[in-house]
Amino acid sequence: MKTGTVMMRGLVLSLVAAAGLGLTACDTPDPADGVDGEVSTRKDDSPGHLKQQLRGLLAANHITPIAPPPAVSPAMFALGEALFYDKILSGTRDVACATCHAPQHASADGRTLNVGIFGVGIGPSRTGGMVGGRHTQPLFNLHLLPGNLTIDGKVELINGLVNPLGLGTDFIPYPVQQLLGFDVVNTQAILPIATGQEMLGFPDPHDNNEVGDCAPFDLNCVWSAYMARIVVIPEYQTLFAAAFPNTPPAQYNITQVGVAIGSYEFAAFAFDDSPWDRFVAGDEEAISKAAVRGALTFFRSDKGNCVACHSGNNLTDLKFHKTLTPMFGPGGTVPGGDGPGGLDDFGRERNSHNTADRYAWRTPPLRGVELTAPYGRLGQYTEIEDHILHYINPTQALLDYDITQIETPALHGTLLGTTQAILASGVDPLLSTVHITPADVPDLVAFLHSLTDDAERDMNHLIPATVPSGLPVDQ
């Protein structure tokens, strides 16, 4: 973290020290407590009263225990698991879904920007490879994201049909969508494998990638080529027969791959036992005093009003907002970049085709956010504290942004000079309703940490030792 960031965080810590606020859950004296933990006589600051206030805000915002994911059979889970970790689903045979959505890194990769084909390793230590234009999103509780996936909504439901990449609801034929269950998660599962930088590769007569020789966006060619690889593997024949017992082998196609991977993601990455979940369910002692204060700041319309965008049980309104964050990296790489040289990324406009949506981004869900640094659609902020500080004055934060805070030196020279264009595109009016100070940040962080299920901290048990193709598994 560089000088500007250090100074800002130092200001936070000094203000916290002056206010007597703690950075951790239960082991720090609370301002609402008297000496030696005696309860203050100030009724409005007592823990019980603060929790009562919070309960009222939860009811007003319809926060309830989360619904379970759809049921997944053991056979479907087994097929989805194999496909999720198998690099045979990349044209170059060197990337699996789990390479970027790694259980070792909270179903993301811990990187500023994703690295696709030709890379080696996983997570921040992954080297080489083609750099993408976005920060990898985690896969927690995807069943709580109905009808809208990804930061620019590039996989969304419109009138019950899937619109991928803004190409229209008829781009994927209706019968294929029907077999995918008109489901955005199942559909998204088979799109990266058709994307050049991520998993597909590019036409090259001298490589061993017959899938990458398909014409751009010829999904039938791409998907058929992958199936030709898969169906000749005996173990996959067994797994498909068990997961789809009523489907003849001659009818196996990419839709079963999408359903299986989507089902695996629904089941493997569903978590509902965070301290926050337990508090919402009625356990008064599940979260710390600092987390209670942070939640009050988060939900109060006269304070953080974070809930104006981070609403619902998954803490996202699934809508798109202009939050004034900087642009760097290679630009929007799927299907191509925007602006001069293709180095910009117009966000929601790429899929809505409405210039009013330029630089608008979907509100990210927050469950497990403690584990998914760096933060922002490009990983603009290494620390969650700094991302929160951005919202105190988004305009100034954009003007003052220091790219050297990110831990990828190769990107330091790629900051795009679009600050004035981003400002000119407008800012979401909701940001003017955010009234927080640096002193609020530690409590907000405590609340965000309460959204972490302990089971999310170590998911290595999900990783199989081998996959049917025999290709190496990222361990």
C-alpha positions as a Python dict, from the first residue, in 0.01 Angstrom:
ca = {
    (1, 'M'): (0, 0, 0),
    (2, 'K'): (153, 330, -108),
    (3, 'T'): (186, 672, 53),
    (4, 'G'): (-161, 816, -17),
    (5, 'T'): (-335, 503, 100),
    (6, 'V'): (-117, 475, 410),
    (7, 'M'): (-194, 835, 505),
    (8, 'M'): (-567, 784, 465),
    (9, 'R'): (-568, 462, 666),
    (10, 'G'): (-351, 632, 927),
    (11, 'L'): (-620, 898, 957),
    (12, 'V'): (-878, 625, 1011),
    (13, 'L'): (-673, 463, 1285),
    (14, 'S'): (-603, 791, 1462),
    (15, 'L'): (-971, 884, 1459),
    (16, 'V'): (-1061, 540, 1585),
    (17, 'A'): (-810, 568, 1865),
    (18, 'A'): (-945, 908, 1959),
    (19, 'A'): (-1298, 774, 1966),
    (20, 'G'): (-1205, 463, 2160),
    (21, 'L'): (-1343, 231, 1891),
    (22, 'G'): (-1204, -121, 1848),
    (23, 'L'): (-1110, -291, 1524),
    (24, 'T'): (-1202, -642, 1635),
    (25, 'A'): (-1512, -815, 1751),
    (26, 'C'): (-1545, -881, 2121),
    (27, 'D'): (-1208, -819, 2285),
    (28, 'T'): (-1209, -438, 2265),
    (29, 'P'): (-1388, -211, 2514),
    (30, 'D'): (-1703, -67, 2367),
    (31, 'P'): (-1802, 299, 2401),
    (32, 'A'): (-2146, 186, 2513),
    (33, 'D'): (-1994, 1, 2808),
    (34, 'G'): (-1897, 149, 3139),
    (35, 'V'): (-1581, 72, 3334),
    (36, 'D'): (-1494, -298, 3342),
    (37, 'G'): (-1776, -380, 3102),
    (38, 'E'): (-2062, -231, 3305),
    (39, 'V'): (-2356, -140, 3086),
    (40, 'S'): (-2390, 231, 3027),
    (41, 'T'): (-2690, 411, 3167),
    (42, 'R'): (-2729, 582, 2826),
    (43, 'K'): (-3017, 369, 2710),
    (44, 'D'): (-2989, 468, 2343),
    (45, 'D'): (-2628, 340, 2334),
    (46, 'S'): (-2682, 13, 2519),
    (47, 'P'): (-2615, -305, 2321),
    (48, 'G'): (-2970, -423, 2373),
    (49, 'H'): (-3118, -102, 2240),
    (50, 'L'): (-2884, -98, 1939),
    (51, 'K'): (-2984, -453, 1852),
    (52, 'Q'): (-3349, -357, 1887),
    (53, 'Q'): (-3291, -74, 1641),
    (54, 'L'): (-3116, -311, 1405),
    (55, 'R'): (-3401, -563, 1423),
    (56, 'G'): (-3638, -288, 1318),
    (57, 'L'): (-3419, -199, 1021),
    (58, 'L'): (-3398, -563, 915),
    (59, 'A'): (-3774, -594, 919),
    (60, 'A'): (-3814, -269, 724),
    (61, 'N'): (-3568, -395, 463),
    (62, 'H'): (-3715, -746, 443),
    (63, 'I'): (-3395, -917, 558),
    (64, 'T'): (-3471, -1280, 640),
    (65, 'P'): (-3283, -1611, 662),
    (66, 'I'): (-3169, -1698, 312),
    (67, 'A'): (-3341, -1960, 100),
    (68, 'P'): (-3151, -2284, 29),
    (69, 'P'): (-3010, -2353, -316),
    (70, 'P'): (-3190, -2590, -552),
    (71, 'A'): (-3146, -2957, -469),
    (72, 'V'): (-2867, -3130, -660),
    (73, 'S'): (-2838, -3507, -691),
    (74, 'P'): (-2507, -3675, -600),
    (75, 'A'): (-2469, -3790, -962),
    (76, 'M'): (-2519, -3436, -1096),
    (77, 'F'): (-2277, -3299, -837),
    (78, 'A'): (-2014, -3555, -939),
    (79, 'L'): (-2042, -3468, -1308),
    (80, 'G'): (-2037, -3094, -1238),
    (81, 'E'): (-1736, -3133, -1009),
    (82, 'A'): (-1539, -3319, -1276),
    (83, 'L'): (-1619, -3061, -1543),
    (84, 'F'): (-1550, -2764, -1312),
    (85, 'Y'): (-1194, -2878, -1242),
    (86, 'D'): (-1110, -3034, -1579),
    (87, 'K'): (-893, -2832, -1818),
    (88, 'I'): (-1032, -3025, -2112),
    (89, 'L'): (-1295, -2750, -2120),
    (90, 'S'): (-1040, -2501, -2245),
    (91, 'G'): (-924, -2497, -2602),
    (92, 'T'): (-563, -2481, -2488),
    (93, 'R'): (-616, -2749, -2219),
    (94, 'D'): (-451, -2530, -1955),
    (95, 'V'): (-745, -2354, -1785),
    (96, 'A'): (-1037, -2494, -1587),
    (97, 'C'): (-1330, -2310, -1433),
    (98, 'A'): (-1149, -2364, -1102),
    (99, 'T'): (-832, -2197, -1228),
    (100, 'C'): (-994, -1855, -1182),
    (101, 'H'): (-1274, -1960, -944),
    (102, 'A'): (-1038, -2139, -711),
    (103, 'P'): (-1160, -2282, -379),
    (104, 'Q'): (-814, -2197, -245),
    (105, 'H'): (-901, -1831, -303),
    (106, 'A'): (-1265, -1818, -190),
    (107, 'S'): (-1397, -1916, -535),
    (108, 'A'): (-1211, -1625, -697),
    (109, 'D'): (-838, -1580, -763),
    (110, 'G'): (-712, -1305, -534),
    (111, 'R'): (-583, -1112, -836),
    (112, 'T'): (-650, -763, -960),
    (113, 'L'): (-737, -891, -1310),
    (114, 'N'): (-797, -1246, -1425),
    (115, 'V'): (-536, -1439, -1621),
    (116, 'G'): (-662, -1690, -1876),
    (117, 'I'): (-498, -1914, -2135),
    (118, 'F'): (-124, -1990, -2132),
    (119, 'G'): (-93, -1905, -1761),
    (120, 'V'): (78, -2122, -1501),
    (121, 'G'): (-40, -2165, -1142),
    (122, 'I'): (-336, -2010, -964),
    (123, 'G'): (-416, -1704, -760),
    (124, 'P'): (-180, -1410, -713),
    (125, 'S'): (118, -1632, -800),
    (126, 'R'): (-21, -1723, -1146),
    (127, 'T'): (236, -1625, -1408),
    (128, 'G'): (229, -1569, -1782),
    (129, 'G'): (-99, -1600, -1964),
    (130, 'M'): (-336, -1352, -2119),
    (131, 'V'): (-466, -1082, -1886),
    (132, 'G'): (-839, -1014, -1894),
    (133, 'G'): (-1024, -691, -1839),
    (134, 'R'): (-1210, -776, -1520),
    (135, 'H'): (-1156, -888, -1162),
    (136, 'T'): (-1279, -1244, -1107),
    (137, 'Q'): (-1611, -1252, -921),
    (138, 'P'): (-1668, -1512, -645),
    (139, 'L'): (-1936, -1780, -672),
    (140, 'F'): (-2098, -1762, -328),
    (141, 'N'): (-2474, -1822, -317),
    (142, 'L'): (-2538, -1785, -688),
    (143, 'H'): (-2896, -1899, -632),
    (144, 'L'): (-2955, -1556, -475),
    (145, 'L'): (-2868, -1379, -802),
    (146, 'P'): (-3175, -1450, -1016),
    (147, 'G'): (-3176, -1315, -1366),
    (148, 'N'): (-2853, -1117, -1363),
    (149, 'L'): (-2490, -1224, -1351),
    (150, 'T'): (-2159, -1040, -1382),
    (151, 'I'): (-2062, -686, -1306),
    (152, 'D'): (-2204, -546, -1631),
    (153, 'G'): (-2500, -782, -1652),
    (154, 'K'): (-2364, -959, -1957),
    (155, 'V'): (-2572, -1266, -1875),
    (156, 'E'): (-2925, -1160, -1791),
    (157, 'L'): (-3285, -1265, -1828),
    (158, 'I'): (-3510, -1047, -2043),
    (159, 'N'): (-3872, -1156, -2054),
    (160, 'G'): (-3768, -1500, -1940),
    (161, 'L'): (-3496, -1548, -2202),
    (162, 'V'): (-3120, -1524, -2159),
    (163, 'N'): (-2946, -1230, -2325),
    (164, 'P'): (-2570, -1300, -2338),
    (165, 'L'): (-2321, -1018, -2398),
    (166, 'G'): (-2598, -787, -2514),
    (167, 'L'): (-2629, -994, -2831),
    (168, 'G'): (-3003, -1050, -2792),
    (169, 'T'): (-3229, -1317, -2650),
    (170, 'D'): (-3226, -1505, -2980),
    (171, 'F'): (-2846, -1538, -2996),
    (172, 'I'): (-2865, -1867, -2805),
    (173, 'P'): (-3144, -2064, -2976),
    (174, 'Y'): (-3462, -2118, -2778),
    (175, 'P'): (-3428, -2501, -2764),
    (176, 'V'): (-3079, -2462, -2614),
    (177, 'Q'): (-3204, -2211, -2359),
    (178, 'Q'): (-3488, -2446, -2273),
    (179, 'L'): (-3247, -2732, -2204),
    (180, 'L'): (-3041, -2494, -1988),
    (181, 'G'): (-3355, -2420, -1787),
    (182, 'F'): (-3359, -2053, -1893),
    (183, 'D'): (-3106, -2016, -1613),
    (184, 'V'): (-2831, -1754, -1609),
    (185, 'V'): (-2594, -1962, -1398),
    (186, 'N'): (-2620, -2267, -1625),
    (187, 'T'): (-2576, -2043, -1929),
    (188, 'Q'): (-2282, -1850, -1787),
    (189, 'A'): (-2106, -2179, -1718),
    (190, 'I'): (-2064, -2246, -2092),
    (191, 'L'): (-1969, -1894, -2205),
    (192, 'P'): (-1609, -1856, -2076),
    (193, 'I'): (-1516, -2176, -2260),
    (194, 'A'): (-1614, -1991, -2578),
    (195, 'T'): (-1415, -1677, -2493),
    (196, 'G'): (-1070, -1640, -2650),
    (197, 'Q'): (-870, -1486, -2365),
    (198, 'E'): (-1039, -1678, -2085),
    (199, 'M'): (-1050, -2042, -2198),
    (200, 'L'): (-1101, -2086, -2573),
    (201, 'G'): (-782, -1961, -2736),
    (202, 'F'): (-747, -1834, -3089),
    (203, 'P'): (-711, -1981, -3439),
    (204, 'D'): (-362, -2115, -3490),
    (205, 'P'): (-281, -2385, -3746),
    (206, 'H'): (29, -2485, -3551),
    (207, 'D'): (-126, -2562, -3211),
    (208, 'N'): (-328, -2852, -3076),
    (209, 'N'): (-642, -2647, -3020),
    (210, 'E'): (-909, -2757, -3264),
    (211, 'V'): (-1175, -2571, -3064),
    (212, 'G'): (-997, -2238, -3100),
    (213, 'D'): (-1008, -2275, -3478),
    (214, 'C'): (-1383, -2209, -3475),
    (215, 'A'): (-1494, -1871, -3608),
    (216, 'P'): (-1552, -1604, -3340),
    (217, 'F'): (-1892, -1645, -3171),
    (218, 'D'): (-1969, -1964, -3362),
    (219, 'L'): (-2105, -2124, -3049),
    (220, 'N'): (-2230, -2434, -3226),
    (221, 'C'): (-1881, -2504, -3358),
    (222, 'V'): (-1715, -2435, -3022),
    (223, 'W'): (-1959, -2633, -2812),
    (224, 'S'): (-1965, -2928, -3053),
    (225, 'A'): (-1585, -2944, -3053),
    (226, 'Y'): (-1574, -2959, -2674),
    (227, 'M'): (-1836, -3234, -2668),
    (228, 'A'): (-1632, -3433, -2921),
    (229, 'R'): (-1346, -3428, -2669),
    (230, 'I'): (-1559, -3520, -2370),
    (231, 'V'): (-1784, -3800, -2492),
    (232, 'V'): (-1495, -4028, -2591),
    (233, 'I'): (-1364, -4039, -2233),
    (234, 'P'): (-1503, -4352, -2059),
    (235, 'E'): (-1534, -4191, -1715),
    (236, 'Y'): (-1736, -3903, -1860),
    (237, 'Q'): (-1964, -4154, -2032),
    (238, 'T'): (-2036, -4306, -1692),
    (239, 'L'): (-2084, -3971, -1521),
    (240, 'F'): (-2320, -3839, -1790),
    (241, 'A'): (-2527, -4159, -1782),
    (242, 'A'): (-2567, -4131, -1405),
    (243, 'A'): (-2653, -3759, -1406),
    (244, 'F'): (-2886, -3778, -1710),
    (245, 'P'): (-3029, -4131, -1699),
    (246, 'N'): (-3312, -4050, -1941),
    (247, 'T'): (-3088, -3899, -2208),
    (248, 'P'): (-2939, -4130, -2475),
    (249, 'P'): (-2563, -4084, -2522),
    (250, 'A'): (-2621, -3968, -2878),
    (251, 'Q'): (-2808, -3667, -2735),
    (252, 'Y'): (-2536, -3551, -2497),
    (253, 'N'): (-2457, -3188, -2572),
    (254, 'I'): (-2324, -2871, -2418),
    (255, 'T'): (-2648, -2801, -2231),
    (256, 'Q'): (-2581, -3095, -2000),
    (257, 'V'): (-2236, -2948, -1935),
    (258, 'G'): (-2393, -2613, -1841),
    (259, 'V'): (-2656, -2771, -1616),
    (260, 'A'): (-2398, -2990, -1442),
    (261, 'I'): (-2148, -2708, -1378),
    (262, 'G'): (-2425, -2471, -1270),
    (263, 'S'): (-2566, -2734, -1034),
    (264, 'Y'): (-2221, -2792, -886),
    (265, 'E'): (-2171, -2420, -830),
    (266, 'F'): (-2513, -2390, -666),
    (267, 'A'): (-2435, -2672, -422),
    (268, 'A'): (-2062, -2637, -358),
    (269, 'F'): (-2055, -2263, -294),
    (270, 'A'): (-2378, -2216, -97),
    (271, 'F'): (-2320, -2092, 259),
    (272, 'D'): (-2577, -1988, 517),
    (273, 'D'): (-2406, -2008, 857),
    (274, 'S'): (-2218, -1681, 889),
    (275, 'P'): (-2248, -1486, 1215),
    (276, 'W'): (-2482, -1253, 1029),
    (277, 'D'): (-2701, -1542, 921),
    (278, 'R'): (-2724, -1657, 1280),
    (279, 'F'): (-2810, -1307, 1398),
    (280, 'V'): (-3081, -1269, 1135),
    (281, 'A'): (-3220, -1606, 1247),
    (282, 'G'): (-3253, -1474, 1604),
    (283, 'D'): (-2921, -1536, 1781),
    (284, 'E'): (-2866, -1208, 1967),
    (285, 'E'): (-2505, -1291, 2052),
    (286, 'A'): (-2394, -1402, 1704),
    (287, 'I'): (-2225, -1077, 1602),
    (288, 'S'): (-1998, -839, 1788),
    (289, 'K'): (-2094, -497, 1920),
    (290, 'A'): (-1881, -338, 1651),
    (291, 'A'): (-2065, -539, 1384),
    (292, 'V'): (-2399, -424, 1528),
    (293, 'R'): (-2287, -63, 1504),
    (294, 'G'): (-2156, -124, 1154),
    (295, 'A'): (-2485, -284, 1048),
    (296, 'L'): (-2676, 14, 1185),
    (297, 'T'): (-2456, 247, 980),
    (298, 'F'): (-2504, 22, 677),
    (299, 'F'): (-2885, 10, 700),
    (300, 'R'): (-2968, 357, 831),
    (301, 'S'): (-3085, 590, 557),
    (302, 'D'): (-2941, 889, 744),
    (303, 'K'): (-2596, 730, 779),
    (304, 'G'): (-2430, 494, 534),
    (305, 'N'): (-2749, 408, 347),
    (306, 'C'): (-2545, 128, 191),
    (307, 'V'): (-2868, -69, 174),
    (308, 'A'): (-2997, 163, -99),
    (309, 'C'): (-2785, -47, -337),
    (310, 'H'): (-2674, -343, -125),
    (311, 'S'): (-3028, -458, -52),
    (312, 'G'): (-3195, -793, 3),
    (313, 'N'): (-3060, -1109, 159),
    (314, 'N'): (-2762, -1121, -77),
    (315, 'L'): (-2699, -749, -27),
    (316, 'T'): (-2736, -647, -390),
    (317, 'D'): (-3019, -479, -576),
    (318, 'L'): (-2892, -634, -903),
    (319, 'K'): (-2905, -285, -1054),
    (320, 'F'): (-2637, -72, -1216),
    (321, 'H'): (-2482, 236, -1061),
    (322, 'K'): (-2215, 491, -1150),
    (323, 'T'): (-1970, 488, -861),
    (324, 'L'): (-1676, 677, -1015),
    (325, 'T'): (-1401, 418, -1011),
    (326, 'P'): (-1092, 444, -1235),
    (327, 'M'): (-1010, 239, -1542),
    (328, 'F'): (-688, 49, -1610),
    (329, 'G'): (-575, -273, -1774),
    (330, 'P'): (-648, -407, -2121),
    (331, 'G'): (-1006, -282, -2146),
    (332, 'G'): (-1325, -482, -2184),
    (333, 'T'): (-1194, -801, -2341),
    (334, 'V'): (-1524, -982, -2406),
    (335, 'P'): (-1604, -944, -2693),
    (336, 'G'): (-1364, -647, -2725),
    (337, 'G'): (-1263, -320, -2567),
    (338, 'D'): (-1422, 23, -2590),
    (339, 'G'): (-1294, 370, -2672),
    (340, 'P'): (-961, 461, -2835),
    (341, 'G'): (-746, 156, -2881),
    (342, 'G'): (-1009, -62, -2717),
    (343, 'L'): (-857, 10, -2375),
    (344, 'D'): (-1171, 143, -2207),
    (345, 'D'): (-1461, -49, -2058),
    (346, 'F'): (-1803, 116, -2084),
    (347, 'G'): (-1966, -115, -1830),
    (348, 'R'): (-2339, -163, -1854),
    (349, 'E'): (-2354, 21, -2188),
    (350, 'R'): (-2175, -274, -2348),
    (351, 'N'): (-2484, -487, -2300),
    (352, 'S'): (-2770, -236, -2284),
    (353, 'H'): (-2638, -38, -2586),
    (354, 'N'): (-2759, 276, -2408),
    (355, 'T'): (-2497, 549, -2373),
    (356, 'A'): (-2669, 665, -2054),
    (357, 'D'): (-2538, 344, -1895),
    (358, 'R'): (-2173, 420, -1964),
    (359, 'Y'): (-1954, 344, -1661),
    (360, 'A'): (-2246, 196, -1465),
    (361, 'W'): (-2177, -130, -1284),
    (362, 'R'): (-2394, -384, -1108),
    (363, 'T'): (-2398, -376, -730),
    (364, 'P'): (-2186, -671, -614),
    (365, 'P'): (-2318, -907, -345),
    (366, 'L'): (-2127, -894, -20),
    (367, 'R'): (-2138, -1240, 133),
    (368, 'G'): (-1785, -1361, 200),
    (369, 'V'): (-1647, -1024, 91),
    (370, 'E'): (-1381, -1039, 364),
    (371, 'L'): (-1210, -1317, 166),
    (372, 'T'): (-1231, -1180, -188),
    (373, 'A'): (-977, -899, -202),
    (374, 'P'): (-884, -697, -398),
    (375, 'Y'): (-1202, -494, -434),
    (376, 'G'): (-1380, -325, -721),
    (377, 'R'): (-1459, -453, -1070),
    (378, 'L'): (-1087, -426, -1153),
    (379, 'G'): (-954, -487, -804),
    (380, 'Q'): (-882, -116, -769),
    (381, 'Y'): (-849, -136, -389),
    (382, 'T'): (-628, -384, -208),
    (383, 'E'): (-791, -327, 130),
    (384, 'I'): (-1162, -325, 204),
    (385, 'E'): (-1113, -19, 427),
    (386, 'D'): (-990, 180, 131),
    (387, 'H'): (-1283, 75, -83),
    (388, 'I'): (-1522, 197, 186),
    (389, 'L'): (-1332, 526, 213),
    (390, 'H'): (-1393, 577, -160),
    (391, 'Y'): (-1763, 634, -86),
    (392, 'I'): (-1703, 924, 154),
    (393, 'N'): (-1621, 1143, -147),
    (394, 'P'): (-1626, 939, -470),
    (395, 'T'): (-1537, 1234, -693),
    (396, 'Q'): (-1226, 1320, -493),
    (397, 'A'): (-1137, 953, -460),
    (398, 'L'): (-1140, 919, -838),
    (399, 'L'): (-932, 1235, -884),
    (400, 'D'): (-679, 1123, -624),
    (401, 'Y'): (-663, 754, -718),
    (402, 'D'): (-311, 612, -687),
    (403, 'I'): (-271, 299, -900),
    (404, 'T'): (55, 206, -729),
    (405, 'Q'): (-152, 76, -437),
    (406, 'I'): (-241, -236, -637),
    (407, 'E'): (-2, -527, -602),
    (408, 'T'): (49, -587, -975),
    (409, 'P'): (335, -361, -1087),
    (410, 'A'): (283, -452, -1453),
    (411, 'L'): (-49, -266, -1441),
    (412, 'H'): (87, 53, -1286),
    (413, 'G'): (146, 212, -1624),
    (414, 'T'): (-198, 128, -1764),
    (415, 'L'): (-416, 381, -1579),
    (416, 'L'): (-637, 526, -1850),
    (417, 'G'): (-677, 903, -1870),
    (418, 'T'): (-1055, 887, -1861),
    (419, 'T'): (-1117, 1055, -1528),
    (420, 'Q'): (-1296, 1352, -1680),
    (421, 'A'): (-1502, 1126, -1906),
    (422, 'I'): (-1609, 918, -1607),
    (423, 'L'): (-1706, 1231, -1416),
    (424, 'A'): (-1889, 1372, -1718),
    (425, 'S'): (-2093, 1053, -1750),
    (426, 'G'): (-2250, 1133, -1415),
    (427, 'V'): (-2263, 986, -1068),
    (428, 'D'): (-2546, 790, -917),
    (429, 'P'): (-2756, 1025, -701),
    (430, 'L'): (-2770, 760, -432),
    (431, 'L'): (-2405, 823, -353),
    (432, 'S'): (-2501, 1164, -217),
    (433, 'T'): (-2706, 986, 52),
    (434, 'V'): (-2396, 816, 195),
    (435, 'H'): (-2303, 999, 515),
    (436, 'I'): (-2008, 823, 673),
    (437, 'T'): (-1677, 936, 815),
    (438, 'P'): (-1344, 757, 856),
    (439, 'A'): (-1446, 682, 1214),
    (440, 'D'): (-1732, 466, 1083),
    (441, 'V'): (-1504, 244, 877),
    (442, 'P'): (-1388, -7, 1145),
    (443, 'D'): (-1747, -83, 1245),
    (444, 'L'): (-1851, -123, 882),
    (445, 'V'): (-1560, -362, 832),
    (446, 'A'): (-1670, -558, 1140),
    (447, 'F'): (-2017, -589, 990),
    (448, 'L'): (-1878, -701, 654),
    (449, 'H'): (-1662, -961, 827),
    (450, 'S'): (-1973, -1095, 998),
    (451, 'L'): (-2096, -1198, 651),
    (452, 'T'): (-1825, -1467, 631),
    (453, 'D'): (-1923, -1827, 694),
    (454, 'D'): (-1630, -2008, 856),
    (455, 'A'): (-1672, -2286, 601),
    (456, 'E'): (-1576, -2034, 329),
    (457, 'R'): (-1233, -1987, 483),
    (458, 'D'): (-1105, -2329, 379),
    (459, 'M'): (-1267, -2498, 79),
    (460, 'N'): (-970, -2711, -25),
    (461, 'H'): (-1171, -3025, 47),
    (462, 'L'): (-1375, -2947, -264),
    (463, 'I'): (-1079, -3003, -496),
    (464, 'P'): (-1062, -3354, -649),
    (465, 'A'): (-730, -3528, -684),
    (466, 'T'): (-794, -3620, -1047),
    (467, 'V'): (-1034, -3551, -1333),
    (468, 'P'): (-1156, -3785, -1612),
    (469, 'S'): (-932, -3635, -1881),
    (470, 'G'): (-620, -3706, -1681),
    (471, 'L'): (-509, -3344, -1717),
    (472, 'P'): (-352, -3189, -1404),
    (473, 'V'): (-580, -3037, -1141),
    (474, 'D'): (-489, -2702, -986),
    (475, 'Q'): (-410, -2786, -625),
}
